[in-house]
């Protein structure tokens, strides 16, 4: 299962909002991979109201990200992801196929967008344990290589414990320095 998680993680790192290429793009991409894996390994059994909240740290820029399952419909799951970096805000809504994790529809600040392709290679996957503001968790630590950006991404995930993306912590380089995302709280229905 760890390899499947990481393979899916690699699939989603370039699902970026294209309204305007921004520092938020790096943040938005992290969650889709684990979503894809959960769909492939156990289907997405999320409930309306499931939520995961994060701190976002880019050094001198700090903010928050909130992911929430807004509703479950016959068409799929609506997931909202709101990023607030004080100087920039972005709202993304995605309709996901619960059986495949595929994004059926993606809205960025109310405008429909096409998720871009990605080119991620798995470097290493290992069992780990991590402490974040939301607590201490057993997890999988994945080191990935983004071939297009030629950088390394580190992500700690536990989709069994954390709703939605399963993300506990992610560190990814950006044009403005490393972006660190850490789980602060979560709620599972």
GROMACS elastic network, one bead per residue, 0.5 to 0.9 nm:
[ bonds ]
;  ai    aj funct       b0    kb
    1     4     6  0.50596   500
    1     5     6  0.62066   500
    1     6     6  0.87152   500
    1    37     6  0.87763   500
    1    41     6  0.75045   500
    2     5     6  0.50357   500
    2     6     6  0.62762   500
    2     7     6  0.85668   500
    2   125     6  0.72074   500
    2   126     6  0.80395   500
    2   127     6  0.84823   500
    2   140     6  0.70049   500
    3     6     6  0.51447   500
    3     7     6  0.59995   500
    3     8     6  0.85116   500
    3   122     6  0.88776   500
    3   125     6  0.72386   500
    4     7     6  0.50365   500
    4     8     6  0.61284   500
    4     9     6  0.83812   500
    4    37     6  0.60504   500
    4    38     6  0.88165   500
    4    40     6  0.81293   500
    4    41     6  0.75604   500
    5     8     6  0.52691   500
    5     9     6  0.60276   500
    5    10     6  0.86976   500
    5    33     6  0.75056   500
    5    34     6  0.59931   500
    5    35     6  0.88613   500
    5    36     6  0.81136   500
    5    37     6  0.50092   500
    5    38     6  0.74735   500
    5    41     6  0.85139   500
    5   140     6  0.86617   500
    5   157     6  0.86485   500
    5   159     6  0.87167   500
    6    10     6  0.61427   500
    6    11     6  0.85627   500
    6    33     6  0.76288   500
    6    34     6  0.76591   500
    6    37     6  0.78103   500
    6   122     6  0.68199   500
    6   124     6  0.89024   500
    6   125     6  0.71999   500
    6   140     6  0.87224   500
    6   142     6  0.64606   500
    6   143     6  0.86948   500
    6   144     6  0.82828   500
    7    10     6  0.51857   500
    7    11     6  0.64208   500
    7    33     6  0.77214   500
    7    34     6  0.88633   500
    7    36     6  0.89563   500
    7    37     6  0.74967   500
    7   120     6  0.86331   500
    7   121     6  0.82191   500
    7   122     6  0.69793   500
    8    12     6  0.65463   500
    8    32     6  0.79998   500
    8    34     6  0.58937   500
    8    35     6  0.76084   500
    8    36     6  0.53281   500
    8    38     6  0.84833   500
    8    40     6  0.85607   500
    9    12     6  0.55666   500
    9    13     6  0.65784   500
    9    30     6  0.75749   500
    9    31     6  0.79099   500
    9    32     6  0.70005   500
    9    34     6  0.52946   500
    9    35     6  0.81289   500
    9    36     6  0.74652   500
    9    37     6  0.72401   500
    9   120     6  0.85115   500
    9   122     6  0.88100   500
    9   142     6  0.84865   500
    9   144     6  0.85259   500
    9   155     6  0.87971   500
   10    13     6  0.57234   500
   10    14     6  0.83599   500
   10    33     6  0.61032   500
   10    34     6  0.89058   500
   10   118     6  0.78110   500
   10   119     6  0.75487   500
   10   121     6  0.64698   500
   10   122     6  0.68723   500
   10   144     6  0.69698   500
   10   145     6  0.84264   500
   10   146     6  0.81781   500
   11    14     6  0.74327   500
   11    15     6  0.82665   500
   11    32     6  0.78105   500
   11    33     6  0.56160   500
   11    36     6  0.77456   500
   11   117     6  0.83564   500
   11   118     6  0.63235   500
   11   119     6  0.75154   500
   11   120     6  0.66548   500
   12    15     6  0.53686   500
   12    16     6  0.87304   500
   12    29     6  0.62247   500
   12    30     6  0.68120   500
   12    31     6  0.72620   500
   12    34     6  0.78798   500
   12    35     6  0.84520   500
   12    36     6  0.75153   500
   12   117     6  0.85815   500
   12   118     6  0.70489   500
   12   120     6  0.85428   500
   13    16     6  0.77376   500
   13    26     6  0.82140   500
   13    28     6  0.83828   500
   13    30     6  0.53618   500
   13    31     6  0.77232   500
   13    32     6  0.69031   500
   13    33     6  0.65024   500
   13   118     6  0.67583   500
   13   119     6  0.83861   500
   13   120     6  0.73226   500
   13   146     6  0.80161   500
   14    25     6  0.85162   500
   14    26     6  0.81646   500
   14    28     6  0.87183   500
   14    29     6  0.55026   500
   14    30     6  0.81402   500
   14    32     6  0.88224   500
   14   115     6  0.79356   500
   14   116     6  0.63601   500
   14   117     6  0.64093   500
   14   119     6  0.76543   500
   14   120     6  0.83707   500
   14   146     6  0.86478   500
   15    25     6  0.84275   500
   15    28     6  0.74091   500
   15    29     6  0.50249   500
   15    30     6  0.82229   500
   15    32     6  0.70380   500
   15    33     6  0.88956   500
   15   114     6  0.87717   500
   15   115     6  0.51489   500
   15   116     6  0.55746   500
   15   117     6  0.70787   500
   15   118     6  0.73022   500
   16    21     6  0.84630   500
   16    24     6  0.86633   500
   16    25     6  0.52546   500
   16    26     6  0.72966   500
   16    27     6  0.85493   500
   16    28     6  0.61193   500
   16    29     6  0.53891   500
   16   114     6  0.89007   500
   16   115     6  0.63342   500
   16   116     6  0.65920   500
   17    20     6  0.73071   500
   17    21     6  0.74424   500
   17    22     6  0.87188   500
   17    24     6  0.82215   500
   17    25     6  0.58753   500
   17    28     6  0.71874   500
   17    29     6  0.82079   500
   17    90     6  0.88691   500
   17    92     6  0.76786   500
   17   106     6  0.86226   500
   17   107     6  0.84473   500
   17   108     6  0.62192   500
   17   113     6  0.70822   500
   17   114     6  0.82548   500
   17   115     6  0.72294   500
   17   116     6  0.85042   500
   18    21     6  0.59522   500
   18    22     6  0.86576   500
   18    25     6  0.78519   500
   18   108     6  0.77219   500
   18   113     6  0.66817   500
   18   114     6  0.78593   500
   18   115     6  0.80555   500
   18   116     6  0.84038   500
   19    22     6  0.88173   500
   19   108     6  0.65131   500
   19   109     6  0.77948   500
   19   111     6  0.78157   500
   19   113     6  0.75455   500
   20    25     6  0.84992   500
   21    24     6  0.79502   500
   21    25     6  0.63838   500
   22    25     6  0.54313   500
   22    26     6  0.77846   500
   22    88     6  0.87606   500
   23    26     6  0.58533   500
   23    27     6  0.72837   500
   23    88     6  0.86718   500
   23   174     6  0.69883   500
   23   175     6  0.74751   500
   23   176     6  0.73889   500
   23   179     6  0.86904   500
   24    27     6  0.50966   500
   24    28     6  0.62018   500
   24    29     6  0.88634   500
   24    83     6  0.72002   500
   24    84     6  0.86799   500
   24    85     6  0.79852   500
   24    88     6  0.78258   500
   24    89     6  0.79978   500
   24    90     6  0.73977   500
   25    28     6  0.52669   500
   25    29     6  0.65146   500
   26    29     6  0.57878   500
   26    30     6  0.74467   500
   26   172     6  0.73711   500
   26   173     6  0.81291   500
   26   174     6  0.66814   500
   26   179     6  0.75372   500
   27    30     6  0.61289   500
   27    31     6  0.84271   500
   27    56     6  0.80705   500
   27    65     6  0.85121   500
   27    83     6  0.80988   500
   27   172     6  0.84096   500
   27   179     6  0.72763   500
   27   180     6  0.85937   500
   27   181     6  0.76730   500
   28    31     6  0.68170   500
   28    32     6  0.82351   500
   28    65     6  0.89035   500
   28    81     6  0.78068   500
   28    82     6  0.89580   500
   28    83     6  0.79495   500
   28    92     6  0.83803   500
   29    32     6  0.62275   500
   29    33     6  0.80863   500
   30    33     6  0.66819   500
   30    34     6  0.82525   500
   30   155     6  0.83120   500
   30   165     6  0.82313   500
   30   167     6  0.79906   500
   30   170     6  0.74391   500
   30   172     6  0.89960   500
   31    34     6  0.61176   500
   31    35     6  0.66759   500
   31   164     6  0.79509   500
   31   166     6  0.78074   500
   31   167     6  0.67660   500
   32    35     6  0.50404   500
   32    36     6  0.62558   500
   32    37     6  0.88103   500
   32   101     6  0.82989   500
   32   103     6  0.89351   500
   32   165     6  0.67009   500
   33    36     6  0.51006   500
   33    37     6  0.63789   500
   33    38     6  0.87471   500
   33   101     6  0.88479   500
   33   165     6  0.75857   500
   34    38     6  0.61082   500
   34    39     6  0.85344   500
   34   157     6  0.78342   500
   34   158     6  0.88223   500
   34   159     6  0.70414   500
   34   164     6  0.80917   500
   34   165     6  0.52169   500
   34   166     6  0.64410   500
   34   167     6  0.75935   500
   35    38     6  0.52443   500
   35    39     6  0.63078   500
   35    40     6  0.87439   500
   35    44     6  0.75883   500
   35    96     6  0.89525   500
   35   101     6  0.58975   500
   35   102     6  0.87287   500
   35   159     6  0.84178   500
   35   164     6  0.66404   500
   35   165     6  0.53491   500
   35   166     6  0.79239   500
   36    39     6  0.52357   500
   36    40     6  0.63062   500
   36    41     6  0.87282   500
   36    43     6  0.89519   500
   36    44     6  0.87981   500
   36   100     6  0.66020   500
   36   102     6  0.67969   500
   36   165     6  0.89411   500
   37    40     6  0.50612   500
   37    41     6  0.59877   500
   37    42     6  0.81584   500
   37    43     6  0.84957   500
   37   100     6  0.84270   500
   37   101     6  0.74375   500
   37   159     6  0.89594   500
   38    41     6  0.52514   500
   38    42     6  0.55033   500
   38    43     6  0.56983   500
   38    44     6  0.59442   500
   38    45     6  0.87680   500
   38    98     6  0.89371   500
   38    99     6  0.88194   500
   38   100     6  0.84849   500
   38   101     6  0.74426   500
   38   159     6  0.72169   500
   38   164     6  0.89689   500
   38   165     6  0.85687   500
   39    42     6  0.56266   500
   39    44     6  0.50023   500
   39    45     6  0.85331   500
   39    97     6  0.81323   500
   39    98     6  0.60015   500
   39    99     6  0.51642   500
   39   102     6  0.84726   500
   40    43     6  0.60035   500
   40    44     6  0.85447   500
   40    99     6  0.67976   500
   40   100     6  0.56528   500
   40   101     6  0.71531   500
   41    44     6  0.89761   500
   42    45     6  0.79906   500
   42    99     6  0.81644   500
   43    98     6  0.57263   500
   43   100     6  0.70395   500
   43   101     6  0.77889   500
   44    77     6  0.84801   500
   44    97     6  0.82777   500
   44    99     6  0.64968   500
   44   100     6  0.83097   500
   44   101     6  0.73420   500
   44   164     6  0.84706   500
   45    98     6  0.73511   500
   46    49     6  0.86657   500
   46    50     6  0.67200   500
   46    69     6  0.71994   500
   46    72     6  0.81275   500
   46    77     6  0.79392   500
   46    98     6  0.86271   500
   46   163     6  0.73145   500
   46   164     6  0.70846   500
   46   188     6  0.82440   500
   46   189     6  0.80107   500
   47    50     6  0.57196   500
   47    69     6  0.66248   500
   47    70     6  0.84803   500
   47    71     6  0.74124   500
   47    72     6  0.68907   500
   47    77     6  0.86426   500
   47   188     6  0.76822   500
   47   189     6  0.59890   500
   48    51     6  0.87405   500
   48    68     6  0.78419   500
   48    69     6  0.50061   500
   48    70     6  0.53394   500
   48    72     6  0.61472   500
   48    77     6  0.84637   500
   48    78     6  0.86067   500
   48   189     6  0.74737   500
   49    68     6  0.63279   500
   49    69     6  0.54882   500
   49    70     6  0.61798   500
   49    71     6  0.76061   500
   49   187     6  0.76870   500
   49   188     6  0.73871   500
   49   189     6  0.65025   500
   50    67     6  0.83269   500
   50    68     6  0.56992   500
   50    69     6  0.53670   500
   50    70     6  0.80588   500
   50   163     6  0.62311   500
   50   164     6  0.71999   500
   50   186     6  0.76892   500
   50   187     6  0.55037   500
   50   189     6  0.56866   500
   51    66     6  0.72515   500
   51    67     6  0.55594   500
   51    69     6  0.64993   500
   51   162     6  0.88010   500
   51   163     6  0.64621   500
   51   164     6  0.70895   500
   51   185     6  0.83221   500
   51   186     6  0.54072   500
   51   187     6  0.51087   500
   51   188     6  0.66537   500
   51   189     6  0.88214   500
   52    65     6  0.84241   500
   52    66     6  0.60062   500
   52    67     6  0.52557   500
   52    68     6  0.65687   500
   52   162     6  0.73510   500
   52   163     6  0.64785   500
   52   164     6  0.70722   500
   52   165     6  0.81896   500
   52   166     6  0.85551   500
   52   167     6  0.87040   500
   52   183     6  0.70869   500
   52   184     6  0.78313   500
   52   185     6  0.60401   500
   52   187     6  0.65269   500
   52   188     6  0.86577   500
   53    64     6  0.74287   500
   53    65     6  0.59269   500
   53    67     6  0.63433   500
   53    68     6  0.85740   500
   53   182     6  0.84442   500
   53   183     6  0.58974   500
   53   184     6  0.55828   500
   53   185     6  0.52629   500
   53   186     6  0.60089   500
   53   187     6  0.89462   500
   54    63     6  0.85955   500
   54    64     6  0.55964   500
   54    65     6  0.50451   500
   54    66     6  0.62584   500
   54    67     6  0.84562   500
   54   133     6  0.89618   500
   54   168     6  0.86466   500
   54   169     6  0.87995   500
   54   181     6  0.62864   500
   54   182     6  0.52736   500
   54   184     6  0.50883   500
   54   185     6  0.71195   500
   54   186     6  0.89045   500
   55    62     6  0.75214   500
   55    63     6  0.60038   500
   55    65     6  0.64030   500
   55    66     6  0.89378   500
   55   133     6  0.88509   500
   55   180     6  0.80343   500
   55   181     6  0.56514   500
   55   182     6  0.53567   500
   55   183     6  0.65554   500
   55   184     6  0.64878   500
   56    61     6  0.82809   500
   56    62     6  0.56208   500
   56    64     6  0.52275   500
   56    65     6  0.68040   500
   56    83     6  0.86500   500
   56    84     6  0.87079   500
   56    85     6  0.76984   500
   56   179     6  0.69808   500
   56   180     6  0.57869   500
   56   182     6  0.67637   500
   57    60     6  0.76923   500
   57    61     6  0.62240   500
   57    63     6  0.65346   500
   57    64     6  0.84255   500
   57    85     6  0.88707   500
   57   178     6  0.80939   500
   57   179     6  0.58090   500
   57   180     6  0.51148   500
   57   181     6  0.64317   500
   57   182     6  0.85508   500
   58    61     6  0.50095   500
   58    62     6  0.59792   500
   58    63     6  0.85572   500
   58   174     6  0.87830   500
   58   176     6  0.73162   500
   58   177     6  0.63495   500
   58   178     6  0.58672   500
   58   180     6  0.64670   500
   58   181     6  0.89033   500
   59    62     6  0.69726   500
   59   176     6  0.87125   500
   59   177     6  0.73171   500
   59   178     6  0.75333   500
   59   179     6  0.78758   500
   59   180     6  0.87593   500
   61    85     6  0.67232   500
   61    86     6  0.78641   500
   61    87     6  0.82216   500
   62    84     6  0.86164   500
   62    85     6  0.58669   500
   62    86     6  0.74755   500
   63    83     6  0.74928   500
   63    84     6  0.54154   500
   63    86     6  0.63762   500
   64    82     6  0.81036   500
   64    83     6  0.58462   500
   64    84     6  0.53192   500
   64    85     6  0.65174   500
   64    86     6  0.89166   500
   64   181     6  0.85914   500
   65    81     6  0.69074   500
   65    82     6  0.55040   500
   65    84     6  0.63505   500
   65    85     6  0.85431   500
   65   181     6  0.84378   500
   66    80     6  0.78749   500
   66    81     6  0.56403   500
   66    82     6  0.52555   500
   66    83     6  0.66554   500
   66    84     6  0.88350   500
   67    79     6  0.69654   500
   67    80     6  0.56468   500
   67    82     6  0.65757   500
   67    83     6  0.88686   500
   67   164     6  0.74096   500
   67   165     6  0.84442   500
   68    71     6  0.89589   500
   68    78     6  0.84974   500
   68    79     6  0.56687   500
   68    80     6  0.52917   500
   68    81     6  0.65813   500
   68    82     6  0.87671   500
   68   163     6  0.88974   500
   68   164     6  0.75591   500
   69    72     6  0.76888   500
   69    77     6  0.70125   500
   69    78     6  0.58976   500
   69    80     6  0.63775   500
   69    81     6  0.89668   500
   69   164     6  0.75401   500
   70    77     6  0.77407   500
   70    78     6  0.54820   500
   70    79     6  0.56944   500
   70    80     6  0.64302   500
   71    76     6  0.85432   500
   71    77     6  0.60624   500
   71    78     6  0.53367   500
   71    79     6  0.75045   500
   72    75     6  0.80084   500
   72    76     6  0.59754   500
   72    78     6  0.63423   500
   73    76     6  0.52076   500
   73    77     6  0.62168   500
   73    78     6  0.78167   500
   74    77     6  0.83915   500
   75    95     6  0.78337   500
   75    96     6  0.82687   500
   75    97     6  0.73707   500
   75   104     6  0.88685   500
   76    95     6  0.60943   500
   76    96     6  0.54867   500
   76    97     6  0.50682   500
   76    98     6  0.58948   500
   76    99     6  0.89127   500
   76   104     6  0.84206   500
   77    94     6  0.78393   500
   77    95     6  0.54321   500
   77    96     6  0.51424   500
   77    97     6  0.66942   500
   77    98     6  0.65364   500
   78    93     6  0.67002   500
   78    94     6  0.55661   500
   78    96     6  0.64852   500
   79    92     6  0.81327   500
   79    93     6  0.56143   500
   79    94     6  0.52127   500
   79    95     6  0.64720   500
   79    96     6  0.75517   500
   79   164     6  0.84363   500
   80    91     6  0.71816   500
   80    92     6  0.57133   500
   80    94     6  0.65143   500
   81    90     6  0.82324   500
   81    91     6  0.59054   500
   81    92     6  0.50911   500
   81    93     6  0.63246   500
   81    94     6  0.83360   500
   82    89     6  0.75261   500
   82    90     6  0.59069   500
   82    92     6  0.62932   500
   82    93     6  0.85835   500
   83    88     6  0.81363   500
   83    89     6  0.55955   500
   83    90     6  0.52894   500
   83    91     6  0.64486   500
   83    92     6  0.84625   500
   84    87     6  0.78460   500
   84    88     6  0.62005   500
   84    90     6  0.66908   500
   84    91     6  0.87461   500
   85    88     6  0.51599   500
   85    89     6  0.60383   500
   85    90     6  0.88012   500
   86    89     6  0.69036   500
   90   108     6  0.71228   500
   90   109     6  0.61364   500
   91   107     6  0.80649   500
   91   108     6  0.58194   500
   91   109     6  0.50600   500
   91   110     6  0.77772   500
   92   106     6  0.70761   500
   92   107     6  0.55661   500
   92   109     6  0.62214   500
   92   110     6  0.78031   500
   93   105     6  0.81380   500
   93   106     6  0.57993   500
   93   107     6  0.50994   500
   93   108     6  0.66225   500
   93   109     6  0.82813   500
   93   110     6  0.81204   500
   94   103     6  0.64260   500
   94   104     6  0.73880   500
   94   105     6  0.56370   500
   94   107     6  0.63697   500
   94   108     6  0.87793   500
   95   102     6  0.84998   500
   95   103     6  0.58677   500
   95   104     6  0.54050   500
   95   105     6  0.50538   500
   95   106     6  0.65006   500
   95   107     6  0.88543   500
   96    99     6  0.86736   500
   96   100     6  0.80985   500
   96   101     6  0.56249   500
   96   102     6  0.56073   500
   96   104     6  0.55787   500
   96   105     6  0.73039   500
   96   106     6  0.88690   500
   97   100     6  0.55973   500
   97   101     6  0.50848   500
   97   102     6  0.53778   500
   97   103     6  0.65042   500
   97   104     6  0.65291   500
   98   101     6  0.55518   500
   98   102     6  0.79335   500
   99   102     6  0.82165   500
  100   103     6  0.88044   500
  101   104     6  0.88528   500
  103   106     6  0.67918   500
  103   115     6  0.78384   500
  105   112     6  0.73197   500
  105   113     6  0.77716   500
  105   114     6  0.79243   500
  105   115     6  0.88321   500
  106   111     6  0.81819   500
  106   112     6  0.56553   500
  106   113     6  0.55157   500
  106   114     6  0.67759   500
  106   115     6  0.73091   500
  107   110     6  0.53203   500
  107   111     6  0.50558   500
  107   113     6  0.57376   500
  107   114     6  0.86995   500
  108   111     6  0.52118   500
  108   112     6  0.62999   500
  108   113     6  0.65314   500
  109   112     6  0.84878   500
  118   146     6  0.81470   500
  118   147     6  0.86117   500
  118   148     6  0.78650   500
  119   145     6  0.85033   500
  119   146     6  0.60977   500
  119   147     6  0.55818   500
  119   148     6  0.62139   500
  120   144     6  0.66304   500
  120   145     6  0.56337   500
  120   147     6  0.58601   500
  120   148     6  0.79920   500
  121   143     6  0.88905   500
  121   144     6  0.56773   500
  121   145     6  0.50555   500
  121   146     6  0.65035   500
  121   147     6  0.70635   500
  122   125     6  0.76066   500
  122   142     6  0.75468   500
  122   143     6  0.64605   500
  122   145     6  0.63619   500
  122   146     6  0.89755   500
  123   142     6  0.76559   500
  123   143     6  0.53598   500
  123   144     6  0.51559   500
  123   145     6  0.64566   500
  123   152     6  0.88010   500
  124   141     6  0.80850   500
  124   142     6  0.58540   500
  124   143     6  0.50840   500
  124   144     6  0.70138   500
  125   140     6  0.68124   500
  125   141     6  0.58462   500
  125   143     6  0.64672   500
  125   144     6  0.87645   500
  126   139     6  0.86287   500
  126   140     6  0.57035   500
  126   141     6  0.54410   500
  126   142     6  0.67242   500
  126   143     6  0.89183   500
  127   138     6  0.75683   500
  127   139     6  0.59923   500
  127   141     6  0.61640   500
  127   142     6  0.88835   500
  128   137     6  0.85448   500
  128   138     6  0.59686   500
  128   139     6  0.52441   500
  128   140     6  0.55310   500
  128   141     6  0.59265   500
  128   156     6  0.79919   500
  129   136     6  0.71633   500
  129   137     6  0.55974   500
  129   139     6  0.55927   500
  129   140     6  0.78261   500
  129   141     6  0.84303   500
  129   156     6  0.85990   500
  130   135     6  0.83398   500
  130   136     6  0.55878   500
  130   137     6  0.54974   500
  130   138     6  0.65623   500
  130   139     6  0.71363   500
  130   156     6  0.76548   500
  130   168     6  0.80609   500
  130   169     6  0.84931   500
  131   134     6  0.77443   500
  131   135     6  0.55582   500
  131   137     6  0.63777   500
  131   168     6  0.86123   500
  132   135     6  0.53783   500
  132   136     6  0.63041   500
  132   137     6  0.82790   500
  132   168     6  0.70419   500
  132   169     6  0.73737   500
  132   182     6  0.61547   500
  132   183     6  0.62038   500
  132   184     6  0.70344   500
  133   136     6  0.83108   500
  133   182     6  0.71162   500
  133   183     6  0.62878   500
  133   185     6  0.75398   500
  134   168     6  0.85561   500
  134   182     6  0.83389   500
  134   183     6  0.57247   500
  134   186     6  0.76743   500
  135   183     6  0.85469   500
  135   184     6  0.81227   500
  135   185     6  0.85322   500
  137   158     6  0.77893   500
  137   161     6  0.83019   500
  137   168     6  0.82343   500
  138   157     6  0.86436   500
  138   158     6  0.72131   500
  139   156     6  0.61496   500
  139   157     6  0.53910   500
  139   159     6  0.86329   500
  139   168     6  0.82253   500
  140   155     6  0.80279   500
  140   156     6  0.55168   500
  140   157     6  0.53999   500
  140   158     6  0.65552   500
  141   154     6  0.70361   500
  141   155     6  0.57179   500
  141   157     6  0.66974   500
  142   153     6  0.79336   500
  142   154     6  0.57027   500
  142   155     6  0.52589   500
  142   156     6  0.63707   500
  142   157     6  0.80814   500
  143   152     6  0.67689   500
  143   153     6  0.57673   500
  143   155     6  0.67047   500
  144   151     6  0.83587   500
  144   152     6  0.55825   500
  144   153     6  0.50619   500
  144   154     6  0.64447   500
  144   155     6  0.82345   500
  145   148     6  0.88647   500
  145   149     6  0.85734   500
  145   150     6  0.67763   500
  145   151     6  0.57554   500
  145   153     6  0.62355   500
  146   149     6  0.55456   500
  146   150     6  0.53985   500
  146   151     6  0.54247   500
  146   152     6  0.62439   500
  146   153     6  0.72467   500
  147   151     6  0.70869   500
  147   152     6  0.88934   500
  148   151     6  0.82079   500
  149   152     6  0.88295   500
  151   172     6  0.79299   500
  151   173     6  0.68405   500
  152   171     6  0.87191   500
  152   172     6  0.67980   500
  152   173     6  0.73796   500
  153   170     6  0.73735   500
  153   171     6  0.59741   500
  153   173     6  0.72517   500
  154   169     6  0.82149   500
  154   170     6  0.56257   500
  154   171     6  0.52386   500
  154   172     6  0.65693   500
  155   167     6  0.73603   500
  155   168     6  0.76818   500
  155   169     6  0.57530   500
  155   171     6  0.63949   500
  155   172     6  0.84096   500
  156   166     6  0.85983   500
  156   167     6  0.62608   500
  156   168     6  0.54728   500
  156   169     6  0.51553   500
  156   170     6  0.62485   500
  157   162     6  0.82510   500
  157   165     6  0.80181   500
  157   166     6  0.52467   500
  157   168     6  0.52784   500
  157   169     6  0.70737   500
  157   170     6  0.85334   500
  158   161     6  0.57076   500
  158   162     6  0.60781   500
  158   163     6  0.88968   500
  158   165     6  0.84357   500
  158   167     6  0.64019   500
  158   168     6  0.69686   500
  159   162     6  0.53108   500
  159   163     6  0.65334   500
  159   164     6  0.73584   500
  159   165     6  0.64908   500
  159   167     6  0.71930   500
  160   163     6  0.74888   500
  160   166     6  0.70598   500
  161   166     6  0.69620   500
  161   188     6  0.89918   500
  162   165     6  0.71900   500
  162   167     6  0.70134   500
  162   168     6  0.77060   500
  162   186     6  0.69281   500
  162   187     6  0.82040   500
  162   188     6  0.78106   500
  163   166     6  0.56642   500
  163   167     6  0.85626   500
  163   186     6  0.71724   500
  163   187     6  0.72438   500
  163   188     6  0.60951   500
  164   167     6  0.81538   500
  165   168     6  0.87911   500
  167   170     6  0.73009   500
  167   181     6  0.87548   500
  167   182     6  0.80191   500
  167   183     6  0.72222   500
  168   181     6  0.79383   500
  168   182     6  0.57985   500
  168   183     6  0.51488   500
  168   184     6  0.87420   500
  169   180     6  0.71278   500
  169   181     6  0.53613   500
  169   183     6  0.64032   500
  170   179     6  0.78034   500
  170   180     6  0.56615   500
  170   181     6  0.52049   500
  170   182     6  0.68254   500
  171   178     6  0.64705   500
  171   179     6  0.55625   500
  171   181     6  0.65910   500
  172   177     6  0.85344   500
  172   178     6  0.55447   500
  172   179     6  0.52747   500
  172   180     6  0.67411   500
  172   181     6  0.88726   500
  173   176     6  0.79400   500
  173   177     6  0.57323   500
  173   179     6  0.59853   500
  173   180     6  0.87818   500
  174   177     6  0.51546   500
  174   178     6  0.57106   500
  174   179     6  0.65488   500
  175   178     6  0.82297   500
  176   179     6  0.82977   500
  183   186     6  0.77274   500
